[in-house]
Amino acid sequence: MTNQPAGGEHTIHVALPFHLRNLAGVGPEVELAVHAPITIGRTLDALEARYPMLRGTIREYHTGQRRPFLRFFACGEDWSHEPLDRELPEAVIAGRESLLVIGAIAGGSN
Amino acid sequence: MSSVRVLVGTKKGAFVLSSDGKRKDWTVSGPFFAGWEIYHLKGSPVNPDRIYASQSSGWFGQVIQRSDDGGKTWLQPGAPIGENPAAWPPKPSNKFTYDSSDATGKPLTTHQWYDGTQHPWEFKRVWHMEPSLSDPNAVYAGVEDAALFKSTDGGESWSELSGLRGHGTGPHWQPGAGGMCLHTVIIDPSNEQRMYIAISAAGAFRTDDGCKTWKPINKGLVSPMMPNPTAEVGHCVHHVAMNGARPNVLFMQKHWDVMRSDDAGDNWREVSGNLPTDFGFVIDVHAHEPETIYVVPIKSDSEHFVPEGKLRVFRSRTGGNEWEALEKGLPQKDCYVNILRDAMAVDSLDKCGIYFGTSGGQVYASSDAGDTWAPIVRDLPAVLSVEVQTLA
């Protein structure tokens, strides 16, 4: 897949935490075809469409919001609290950097 | 020859323990879903190779797993790994939405919070899975915040049976220390329209019309920590058990007090008798002797471990009140484990096998109805639930 095919589609790299990799049966990183504008929300839409077993595990079903103990990082910046419709950095859109989905170091019930 | 399969849910994964009918030599497989909390696994009585599991995590939420080969392999119903989702309409097997629709639902009320204020109803996890007695594709899920869900497609999708949550007393329900969980689901084998559930802390409820309507069945329960100790709802019921041969007789381990009902829960009376403490979580009934019951007393609601450093199962052969300590093969010194509410089970072999798991990661088995015990495994993660399947 090229990174900028016709129609504004880009190849976005998403790095997943260990347990979500196991659920989806994938390696540390997945490649997704995402249509511009490239936002976290649209990237997660593409992720959940390709790997429906991940629905509800990153975003709450009912609110569509990030689950409290997950974080988003891009290009060394914390995107956890950015609006889901804000466009991601150019390096992520160009495929040079990945969107990181990371479990909070503290969190969960144990 | 008969065999048994013990399904163990722990704080860090699931394990399957297998043995022949002698129940002396065991094989241990797992961990399955390593690193996740497995609140409960249970097999279908119609097709024992079909097992449902509740997998959850504070990070990633609720996931449902199903095995169709007796626990060897697992899949998320509706979203199998390796298949192209474009080829099939994926079903959200981990979507548990309270039904507040006009057509089939009930309004989403609030419930009482720890401090007495009202708090929104929020789904957190599945505590208990109860497969149908007649249809391997049908399974009930008891969830936190308390409600009852049902799947009729093998766990691929779930619908709330809202008659329970919408009973009308919801604003008086409150969470116990573990959350406001629906942890017990019992189907009457003589009449599947009749079911029992229990909620901590709301109490026990019964339906006689296949989950359309429910009534609280808490008459006789006394909970001194409540403003009205004999209120219709609000009691912290820890577990309820039934022997299917006598479905009108129920036994209950309440927060404090061991209780018994002889009229399908309409009235309860205390049968704690000579127990060293009547606080505890588990209770179960012998498979063939409906007056023989088992509990594991815990020191107190502030000290969740067995009293005196001794792990003892207590057995009553008189349906309560008169209890004997069963300790042969169990640690009788420096033991401070807890046994959670879904962590005891009985098989249906002769002699009846009893199994329980501890917060210390031990799973103990008795192949002689509790007279003697031996550990199957000693060092699992903390055990959350134990179920056993008796296989032909």
Interface residues (C-beta under 8 A of the other chain):
Chain A: P17 F18 H19 L20 L23 A24 G25 A49 R50 Y51 P52 M53 R55 G56 T57 I58 E60 Y61 H62 R67 F69 L70 G103 A104 G107 G108 S109 N110
Chain B: K11 G35 W36 E37 S57 G58 W59 F60 G61 Q62 V63 Q76 G78 A79 I81 G82 P85 P90 P92 N94 K95 T97 F123
